[in-house]
């Protein structure tokens, strides 16, 4: 697995960020889009998943989990 810099994702378009995450062999998951929470299963946190918050098509927060 390639180490991913989460800070680089902030400010990217959602599409570009998801592509970068998947190309780095992580799973991308948008948790919130434009203030609307999306359903996320109560799964155990995963070091292989990057969660995103997006507003107006841009990533505003990214974290492993």
PDB file of N, CA, C and O in Angstrom:
ATOM      1  N   UNK A   1       0.842  -1.174   0.000  1.00  0.00           N
ATOM      2  CA  UNK A   1       0.000   0.000   0.000  1.00  0.00           C
ATOM      3  C   UNK A   1       0.891   1.242   0.000  1.00  0.00           C
ATOM      4  O   UNK A   1       1.903   1.288   0.699  1.00  0.00           O
ATOM      5  N   UNK A   2       0.517   2.220  -0.767  1.00  0.00           N
ATOM      6  CA  UNK A   2       1.243   3.481  -0.874  1.00  0.00           C
ATOM      7  C   UNK A   2       0.782   4.398   0.257  1.00  0.00           C
ATOM      8  O   UNK A   2      -0.411   4.468   0.551  1.00  0.00           O
ATOM      9  N   UNK A   3       1.717   5.095   0.887  1.00  0.00           N
ATOM     10  CA  UNK A   3       1.341   6.060   1.927  1.00  0.00           C
ATOM     11  C   UNK A   3       0.672   7.246   1.253  1.00  0.00           C
ATOM     12  O   UNK A   3       1.180   7.774   0.264  1.00  0.00           O
ATOM     13  N   UNK A   4      -0.472   7.664   1.789  1.00  0.00           N
ATOM     14  CA  UNK A   4      -1.221   8.763   1.195  1.00  0.00           C
ATOM     15  C   UNK A   4      -1.168   9.965   2.139  1.00  0.00           C
ATOM     16  O   UNK A   4      -1.322   9.822   3.352  1.00  0.00           O
ATOM     17  N   UNK A   5      -0.949  11.140   1.569  1.00  0.00           N
ATOM     18  CA  UNK A   5      -0.903  12.379   2.333  1.00  0.00           C
ATOM     19  C   UNK A   5      -2.308  12.958   2.379  1.00  0.00           C
ATOM     20  O   UNK A   5      -2.803  13.480   1.380  1.00  0.00           O
ATOM     21  N   UNK A   6      -2.945  12.866   3.531  1.00  0.00           N
ATOM     22  CA  UNK A   6      -4.328  13.316   3.667  1.00  0.00           C
ATOM     23  C   UNK A   6      -4.462  14.817   3.459  1.00  0.00           C
ATOM     24  O   UNK A   6      -5.473  15.280   2.932  1.00  0.00           O
ATOM     25  N   UNK A   7      -3.454  15.583   3.866  1.00  0.00           N
ATOM     26  CA  UNK A   7      -3.505  17.034   3.705  1.00  0.00           C
ATOM     27  C   UNK A   7      -3.577  17.436   2.232  1.00  0.00           C
ATOM     28  O   UNK A   7      -4.175  18.459   1.897  1.00  0.00           O
ATOM     29  N   UNK A   8      -2.971  16.638   1.353  1.00  0.00           N
ATOM     30  CA  UNK A   8      -3.010  16.929  -0.083  1.00  0.00           C
ATOM     31  C   UNK A   8      -4.418  16.777  -0.654  1.00  0.00           C
ATOM     32  O   UNK A   8      -4.749  17.408  -1.658  1.00  0.00           O
ATOM     33  N   UNK A   9      -5.243  15.953  -0.028  1.00  0.00           N
ATOM     34  CA  UNK A   9      -6.593  15.712  -0.529  1.00  0.00           C
ATOM     35  C   UNK A   9      -7.514  16.907  -0.292  1.00  0.00           C
ATOM     36  O   UNK A   9      -8.422  17.165  -1.082  1.00  0.00           O
ATOM     37  N   UNK A  10      -7.273  17.635   0.800  1.00  0.00           N
ATOM     38  CA  UNK A  10      -8.117  18.784   1.138  1.00  0.00           C
ATOM     39  C   UNK A  10      -7.943  19.862   0.071  1.00  0.00           C
ATOM     40  O   UNK A  10      -6.827  20.286  -0.227  1.00  0.00           O
ATOM     41  N   UNK A  11      -9.063  20.293  -0.494  1.00  0.00           N
ATOM     42  CA  UNK A  11      -9.048  21.287  -1.564  1.00  0.00           C
ATOM     43  C   UNK A  11      -9.146  20.687  -2.958  1.00  0.00           C
ATOM     44  O   UNK A  11      -9.430  21.395  -3.924  1.00  0.00           O
ATOM     45  N   UNK A  12      -8.910  19.371  -3.065  1.00  0.00           N
ATOM     46  CA  UNK A  12      -9.046  18.698  -4.359  1.00  0.00           C
ATOM     47  C   UNK A  12     -10.519  18.498  -4.673  1.00  0.00           C
ATOM     48  O   UNK A  12     -11.357  18.514  -3.770  1.00  0.00           O
ATOM     49  N   UNK A  13     -10.840  18.310  -5.948  1.00  0.00           N
ATOM     50  CA  UNK A  13     -12.204  17.948  -6.301  1.00  0.00           C
ATOM     51  C   UNK A  13     -12.472  16.547  -5.758  1.00  0.00           C
ATOM     52  O   UNK A  13     -11.553  15.741  -5.610  1.00  0.00           O
ATOM     53  N   UNK A  14     -13.729  16.272  -5.466  1.00  0.00           N
ATOM     54  CA  UNK A  14     -14.088  14.951  -4.947  1.00  0.00           C
ATOM     55  C   UNK A  14     -13.644  13.854  -5.909  1.00  0.00           C
ATOM     56  O   UNK A  14     -13.090  12.838  -5.487  1.00  0.00           O
ATOM     57  N   UNK A  15     -13.883  14.056  -7.177  1.00  0.00           N
ATOM     58  CA  UNK A  15     -13.534  13.048  -8.180  1.00  0.00           C
ATOM     59  C   UNK A  15     -12.030  12.779  -8.203  1.00  0.00           C
ATOM     60  O   UNK A  15     -11.599  11.626  -8.230  1.00  0.00           O
ATOM     61  N   UNK A  16     -11.237  13.853  -8.191  1.00  0.00           N
ATOM     62  CA  UNK A  16      -9.776  13.694  -8.213  1.00  0.00           C
ATOM     63  C   UNK A  16      -9.274  13.026  -6.943  1.00  0.00           C
ATOM     64  O   UNK A  16      -8.378  12.183  -6.992  1.00  0.00           O
ATOM     65  N   UNK A  17      -9.850  13.402  -5.805  1.00  0.00           N
ATOM     66  CA  UNK A  17      -9.428  12.817  -4.534  1.00  0.00           C
ATOM     67  C   UNK A  17      -9.746  11.327  -4.498  1.00  0.00           C
ATOM     68  O   UNK A  17      -8.912  10.524  -4.081  1.00  0.00           O
ATOM     69  N   UNK A  18     -10.944  10.954  -4.931  1.00  0.00           N
ATOM     70  CA  UNK A  18     -11.318   9.531  -4.944  1.00  0.00           C
ATOM     71  C   UNK A  18     -10.379   8.758  -5.867  1.00  0.00           C
ATOM     72  O   UNK A  18      -9.939   7.661  -5.524  1.00  0.00           O
ATOM     73  N   UNK A  19     -10.073   9.316  -7.024  1.00  0.00           N
ATOM     74  CA  UNK A  19      -9.152   8.657  -7.952  1.00  0.00           C
ATOM     75  C   UNK A  19      -7.781   8.462  -7.304  1.00  0.00           C
ATOM     76  O   UNK A  19      -7.197   7.382  -7.398  1.00  0.00           O
ATOM     77  N   UNK A  20      -7.266   9.505  -6.645  1.00  0.00           N
ATOM     78  CA  UNK A  20      -5.954   9.418  -5.995  1.00  0.00           C
ATOM     79  C   UNK A  20      -5.971   8.370  -4.880  1.00  0.00           C
ATOM     80  O   UNK A  20      -5.029   7.590  -4.737  1.00  0.00           O
ATOM     81  N   UNK A  21      -7.044   8.358  -4.097  1.00  0.00           N
ATOM     82  CA  UNK A  21      -7.172   7.380  -3.008  1.00  0.00           C
ATOM     83  C   UNK A  21      -7.176   5.961  -3.570  1.00  0.00           C
ATOM     84  O   UNK A  21      -6.436   5.100  -3.094  1.00  0.00           O
ATOM     85  N   UNK A  22      -8.001   5.721  -4.573  1.00  0.00           N
ATOM     86  CA  UNK A  22      -8.099   4.375  -5.147  1.00  0.00           C
ATOM     87  C   UNK A  22      -6.813   3.968  -5.853  1.00  0.00           C
ATOM     88  O   UNK A  22      -6.435   2.797  -5.807  1.00  0.00           O
ATOM     89  N   UNK A  23      -6.140   4.898  -6.499  1.00  0.00           N
ATOM     90  CA  UNK A  23      -4.861   4.585  -7.146  1.00  0.00           C
ATOM     91  C   UNK A  23      -3.770   4.262  -6.134  1.00  0.00           C
ATOM     92  O   UNK A  23      -2.767   3.630  -6.466  1.00  0.00           O
ATOM     93  N   UNK A  24      -3.979   4.705  -4.892  1.00  0.00           N
ATOM     94  CA  UNK A  24      -3.032   4.412  -3.809  1.00  0.00           C
ATOM     95  C   UNK A  24      -3.432   3.146  -3.054  1.00  0.00           C
ATOM     96  O   UNK A  24      -2.845   2.823  -2.021  1.00  0.00           O
ATOM     97  N   UNK A  25      -4.426   2.433  -3.569  1.00  0.00           N
ATOM     98  CA  UNK A  25      -4.893   1.154  -3.020  1.00  0.00           C
ATOM     99  C   UNK A  25      -5.603   1.286  -1.679  1.00  0.00           C
ATOM    100  O   UNK A  25      -5.527   0.390  -0.838  1.00  0.00           O
ATOM    101  N   UNK A  26      -6.293   2.404  -1.481  1.00  0.00           N
ATOM    102  CA  UNK A  26      -7.157   2.600  -0.334  1.00  0.00           C
ATOM    103  C   UNK A  26      -8.606   2.576  -0.828  1.00  0.00           C
ATOM    104  O   UNK A  26      -8.860   2.643  -2.030  1.00  0.00           O
ATOM    105  N   UNK A  27      -9.536   2.482   0.096  1.00  0.00           N
ATOM    106  CA  UNK A  27     -10.963   2.551  -0.204  1.00  0.00           C
ATOM    107  C   UNK A  27     -11.419   3.969   0.131  1.00  0.00           C
ATOM    108  O   UNK A  27     -11.160   4.452   1.234  1.00  0.00           O
ATOM    109  N   UNK A  28     -12.090   4.641  -0.797  1.00  0.00           N
ATOM    110  CA  UNK A  28     -12.601   5.996  -0.571  1.00  0.00           C
ATOM    111  C   UNK A  28     -14.058   5.916  -0.138  1.00  0.00           C
ATOM    112  O   UNK A  28     -14.840   5.133  -0.677  1.00  0.00           O
ATOM    113  N   UNK A  29     -14.413   6.753   0.859  1.00  0.00           N
ATOM    114  CA  UNK A  29     -15.802   6.781   1.306  1.00  0.00           C
ATOM    115  C   UNK A  29     -16.165   8.230   1.657  1.00  0.00           C
ATOM    116  O   UNK A  29     -15.538   8.847   2.518  1.00  0.00           O
ATOM    117  N   UNK A  30     -17.179   8.753   0.980  1.00  0.00           N
ATOM    118  CA  UNK A  30     -17.669  10.100   1.276  1.00  0.00           C
ATOM    119  C   UNK A  30     -18.681   9.972   2.413  1.00  0.00           C
ATOM    120  O   UNK A  30     -19.718   9.325   2.273  1.00  0.00           O
ATOM    121  N   UNK A  31     -18.357  10.600   3.536  1.00  0.00           N
ATOM    122  CA  UNK A  31     -19.201  10.533   4.728  1.00  0.00           C
ATOM    123  C   UNK A  31     -20.245  11.642   4.712  1.00  0.00           C
ATOM    124  O   UNK A  31     -21.375  11.447   5.160  1.00  0.00           O
ATOM    125  N   UNK A  32     -19.860  12.809   4.193  1.00  0.00           N
ATOM    126  CA  UNK A  32     -20.771  13.950   4.161  1.00  0.00           C
ATOM    127  C   UNK A  32     -20.547  14.709   2.858  1.00  0.00           C
ATOM    128  O   UNK A  32     -19.410  14.936   2.443  1.00  0.00           O
ATOM    129  N   UNK A  33     -21.651  15.097   2.219  1.00  0.00           N
ATOM    130  CA  UNK A  33     -21.565  15.880   0.982  1.00  0.00           C
ATOM    131  C   UNK A  33     -22.518  17.063   1.127  1.00  0.00           C
ATOM    132  O   UNK A  33     -23.719  16.886   1.330  1.00  0.00           O
ATOM    133  N   UNK A  34     -21.971  18.258   1.022  1.00  0.00           N
ATOM    134  CA  UNK A  34     -22.753  19.501   1.125  1.00  0.00           C
ATOM    135  C   UNK A  34     -23.623  19.535   2.382  1.00  0.00           C
ATOM    136  O   UNK A  34     -24.783  19.946   2.336  1.00  0.00           O
ATOM    137  N   UNK A  35     -23.049  19.099   3.499  1.00  0.00           N
ATOM    138  CA  UNK A  35     -23.743  19.156   4.775  1.00  0.00           C
ATOM    139  C   UNK A  35     -24.717  18.032   5.038  1.00  0.00           C
ATOM    140  O   UNK A  35     -25.323  17.973   6.108  1.00  0.00           O
ATOM    141  N   UNK A  36     -24.878  17.138   4.081  1.00  0.00           N
ATOM    142  CA  UNK A  36     -25.802  16.004   4.242  1.00  0.00           C
ATOM    143  C   UNK A  36     -24.979  14.769   4.573  1.00  0.00           C
ATOM    144  O   UNK A  36     -24.163  14.306   3.776  1.00  0.00           O
ATOM    145  N   UNK A  37     -25.219  14.246   5.779  1.00  0.00           N
ATOM    146  CA  UNK A  37     -24.521  13.031   6.195  1.00  0.00           C
ATOM    147  C   UNK A  37     -25.007  11.856   5.366  1.00  0.00           C
ATOM    148  O   UNK A  37     -26.205  11.694   5.137  1.00  0.00           O
ATOM    149  N   UNK A  38     -24.064  11.042   4.922  1.00  0.00           N
ATOM    150  CA  UNK A  38     -24.420   9.838   4.182  1.00  0.00           C
ATOM    151  C   UNK A  38     -24.388   8.660   5.140  1.00  0.00           C
ATOM    152  O   UNK A  38     -23.662   8.682   6.135  1.00  0.00           O
ATOM    153  N   UNK A  39     -25.155   7.656   4.850  1.00  0.00           N
ATOM    154  CA  UNK A  39     -25.213   6.477   5.708  1.00  0.00           C
ATOM    155  C   UNK A  39     -23.859   5.778   5.681  1.00  0.00           C
ATOM    156  O   UNK A  39     -23.341   5.416   4.625  1.00  0.00           O
ATOM    157  N   UNK A  40     -23.310   5.604   6.865  1.00  0.00           N
ATOM    158  CA  UNK A  40     -22.060   4.847   7.009  1.00  0.00           C
ATOM    159  C   UNK A  40     -22.342   3.728   8.003  1.00  0.00           C
ATOM    160  O   UNK A  40     -22.829   3.967   9.108  1.00  0.00           O
ATOM    161  N   UNK A  41     -22.037   2.542   7.606  1.00  0.00           N
ATOM    162  CA  UNK A  41     -22.260   1.395   8.485  1.00  0.00           C
ATOM    163  C   UNK A  41     -21.388   1.501   9.724  1.00  0.00           C
ATOM    164  O   UNK A  41     -20.304   2.083   9.681  1.00  0.00           O
ATOM    165  N   UNK A  42     -21.852   0.949  10.804  1.00  0.00           N
ATOM    166  CA  UNK A  42     -21.054   0.916  12.031  1.00  0.00           C
ATOM    167  C   UNK A  42     -19.997  -0.170  11.901  1.00  0.00           C
ATOM    168  O   UNK A  42     -20.075  -1.223  12.535  1.00  0.00           O
ATOM    169  N   UNK A  43     -19.025   0.109  11.079  1.00  0.00           N
ATOM    170  CA  UNK A  43     -17.940  -0.828  10.851  1.00  0.00           C
ATOM    171  C   UNK A  43     -16.772  -0.456  11.752  1.00  0.00           C
ATOM    172  O   UNK A  43     -16.670   0.672  12.235  1.00  0.00           O
ATOM    173  N   UNK A  44     -15.917  -1.405  11.962  1.00  0.00           N
ATOM    174  CA  UNK A  44     -14.684  -1.120  12.680  1.00  0.00           C
ATOM    175  C   UNK A  44     -13.860  -0.159  11.820  1.00  0.00           C
ATOM    176  O   UNK A  44     -13.863  -0.272  10.594  1.00  0.00           O
ATOM    177  N   UNK A  45     -13.157   0.781  12.449  1.00  0.00           N
ATOM    178  CA  UNK A  45     -12.270   1.648  11.671  1.00  0.00           C
ATOM    179  C   UNK A  45     -11.268   0.802  10.890  1.00  0.00           C
ATOM    180  O   UNK A  45     -10.835  -0.254  11.352  1.00  0.00           O
ATOM    181  N   UNK A  46     -10.917   1.272   9.727  1.00  0.00           N
ATOM    182  CA  UNK A  46     -10.004   0.529   8.864  1.00  0.00           C
ATOM    183  C   UNK A  46      -8.851   1.420   8.423  1.00  0.00           C
ATOM    184  O   UNK A  46      -9.064   2.558   8.004  1.00  0.00           O
ATOM    185  N   UNK A  47      -7.641   0.906   8.517  1.00  0.00           N
ATOM    186  CA  UNK A  47      -6.474   1.653   8.045  1.00  0.00           C
ATOM    187  C   UNK A  47      -6.394   1.632   6.525  1.00  0.00           C
ATOM    188  O   UNK A  47      -5.498   2.245   5.945  1.00  0.00           O
ATOM    189  N   UNK A  48      -7.314   0.939   5.876  1.00  0.00           N
ATOM    190  CA  UNK A  48      -7.330   0.857   4.416  1.00  0.00           C
ATOM    191  C   UNK A  48      -8.397   1.747   3.790  1.00  0.00           C
ATOM    192  O   UNK A  48      -8.601   1.719   2.576  1.00  0.00           O
ATOM    193  N   UNK A  49      -9.087   2.547   4.631  1.00  0.00           N
ATOM    194  CA  UNK A  49     -10.189   3.371   4.132  1.00  0.00           C
ATOM    195  C   UNK A  49      -9.905   4.843   4.450  1.00  0.00           C
ATOM    196  O   UNK A  49      -9.459   5.186   5.545  1.00  0.00           O
ATOM    197  N   UNK A  50     -10.177   5.702   3.460  1.00  0.00           N
ATOM    198  CA  UNK A  50     -10.070   7.144   3.654  1.00  0.00           C
ATOM    199  C   UNK A  50     -11.481   7.722   3.581  1.00  0.00           C
ATOM    200  O   UNK A  50     -12.175   7.573   2.575  1.00  0.00           O
ATOM    201  N   UNK A  51     -11.890   8.377   4.655  1.00  0.00           N
ATOM    202  CA  UNK A  51     -13.200   9.018   4.727  1.00  0.00           C
ATOM    203  C   UNK A  51     -13.062  10.473   4.301  1.00  0.00           C
ATOM    204  O   UNK A  51     -12.058  11.125   4.589  1.00  0.00           O
ATOM    205  N   UNK A  52     -14.086  10.974   3.611  1.00  0.00           N
ATOM    206  CA  UNK A  52     -14.054  12.342   3.099  1.00  0.00           C
ATOM    207  C   UNK A  52     -15.314  13.105   3.484  1.00  0.00           C
ATOM    208  O   UNK A  52     -16.408  12.545   3.551  1.00  0.00           O
ATOM    209  N   UNK A  53     -15.134  14.388   3.733  1.00  0.00           N
ATOM    210  CA  UNK A  53     -16.225  15.341   3.805  1.00  0.00           C
ATOM    211  C   UNK A  53     -16.032  16.271   2.622  1.00  0.00           C
ATOM    212  O   UNK A  53     -14.935  16.788   2.412  1.00  0.00           O
ATOM    213  N   UNK A  54     -17.098  16.491   1.838  1.00  0.00           N
ATOM    214  CA  UNK A  54     -17.003  17.318   0.634  1.00  0.00           C
ATOM    215  C   UNK A  54     -18.082  18.401   0.657  1.00  0.00           C
ATOM    216  O   UNK A  54     -19.214  18.164   1.079  1.00  0.00           O
ATOM    217  N   UNK A  55     -17.708  19.584   0.198  1.00  0.00           N
ATOM    218  CA  UNK A  55     -18.636  20.701   0.071  1.00  0.00           C
ATOM    219  C   UNK A  55     -18.385  21.384  -1.258  1.00  0.00           C
ATOM    220  O   UNK A  55     -17.244  21.673  -1.618  1.00  0.00           O
ATOM    221  N   UNK A  56     -19.471  21.640  -1.988  1.00  0.00           N
ATOM    222  CA  UNK A  56     -19.372  22.294  -3.304  1.00  0.00           C
ATOM    223  C   UNK A  56     -18.378  21.596  -4.223  1.00  0.00           C
ATOM    224  O   UNK A  56     -17.676  22.247  -4.998  1.00  0.00           O
ATOM    225  N   UNK A  57     -18.321  20.254  -4.134  1.00  0.00           N
ATOM    226  CA  UNK A  57     -17.479  19.462  -5.022  1.00  0.00           C
ATOM    227  C   UNK A  57     -16.025  19.353  -4.608  1.00  0.00           C
ATOM    228  O   UNK A  57     -15.229  18.723  -5.304  1.00  0.00           O
ATOM    229  N   UNK A  58     -15.660  19.970  -3.463  1.00  0.00           N
ATOM    230  CA  UNK A  58     -14.271  19.935  -3.003  1.00  0.00           C
ATOM    231  C   UNK A  58     -14.165  19.210  -1.665  1.00  0.00           C
ATOM    232  O   UNK A  58     -15.077  19.266  -0.839  1.00  0.00           O
ATOM    233  N   UNK A  59     -13.050  18.537  -1.466  1.00  0.00           N
ATOM    234  CA  UNK A  59     -12.788  17.850  -0.196  1.00  0.00           C
ATOM    235  C   UNK A  59     -12.443  18.905   0.852  1.00  0.00           C
ATOM    236  O   UNK A  59     -11.560  19.738   0.641  1.00  0.00           O
ATOM    237  N   UNK A  60     -13.151  18.860   1.986  1.00  0.00           N
ATOM    238  CA  UNK A  60     -12.869  19.793   3.079  1.00  0.00           C
ATOM    239  C   UNK A  60     -12.254  19.095   4.282  1.00  0.00           C
ATOM    240  O   UNK A  60     -11.710  19.757   5.167  1.00  0.00           O
ATOM    241  N   UNK A  61     -12.331  17.752   4.329  1.00  0.00           N
ATOM    242  CA  UNK A  61     -11.741  16.986   5.426  1.00  0.00           C
ATOM    243  C   UNK A  61     -11.464  15.582   4.928  1.00  0.00           C
ATOM    244  O   UNK A  61     -12.250  15.019   4.166  1.00  0.00           O
ATOM    245  N   UNK A  62     -10.344  15.016   5.356  1.00  0.00           N
ATOM    246  CA  UNK A  62      -9.979  13.632   4.995  1.00  0.00           C
ATOM    247  C   UNK A  62      -9.328  12.977   6.188  1.00  0.00           C
ATOM    248  O   UNK A  62      -8.477  13.574   6.848  1.00  0.00           O
ATOM    249  N   UNK A  63      -9.730  11.733   6.470  1.00  0.00           N
ATOM    250  CA  UNK A  63      -9.129  11.010   7.585  1.00  0.00           C
ATOM    251  C   UNK A  63      -9.206   9.519   7.318  1.00  0.00           C
ATOM    252  O   UNK A  63     -10.065   9.035   6.581  1.00  0.00           O
ATOM    253  N   UNK A  64      -8.271   8.804   7.947  1.00  0.00           N
ATOM    254  CA  UNK A  64      -8.223   7.346   7.849  1.00  0.00           C
ATOM    255  C   UNK A  64      -9.259   6.788   8.805  1.00  0.00           C
ATOM    256  O   UNK A  64      -9.422   7.293   9.915  1.00  0.00           O
ATOM    257  N   UNK A  65      -9.945   5.772   8.387  1.00  0.00           N
ATOM    258  CA  UNK A  65     -10.931   5.139   9.277  1.00  0.00           C
ATOM    259  C   UNK A  65     -11.829   4.308   8.514  1.00  0.00           C
ATOM    260  O   UNK A  65     -12.731   3.690   9.081  1.00  0.00           O
TER     261      UNK A  65
END
